[in-house]
Amino acid sequence: MGTENKILKYLKKRKIASGREICRFFGFSRQNLNKLVRKLIWRGAVVKEGKTKGALYKVVEKLKTFHQYEDAGYPKK
């Protein structure tokens, strides 16, 4: 199982988590986590709430239309 999938599985179980919690659980650096989560956000699998160190991450519920997808700030696939 890839690292991104492990993060998704963790977030599905926890519902919401801070970057610090995820880093501690997996033993990642903050920079490494940022790279991995940025990919998940771009793919539309995760949403970031907040800024910088206080940010919280959660798994996106299935989006019904592309309009909602665009409104969330993600490019069309």
RARAPE-V308557 format. One record per helix or strand. SS is the DSSP state (hx for helix, st for strand). FROM is the first residue (numbers start at 1). TO is the last residue. Records with the same first field share a line. If there is no record, write none. Layout:
# RARAPE-V308557
SS->FROM-TO, FROM-TO
This chain:
# RARAPE-V308557
hx->3-14, 19-26, 30-43, 52-54, 66-71
st->16-18, 46-49, 56-59
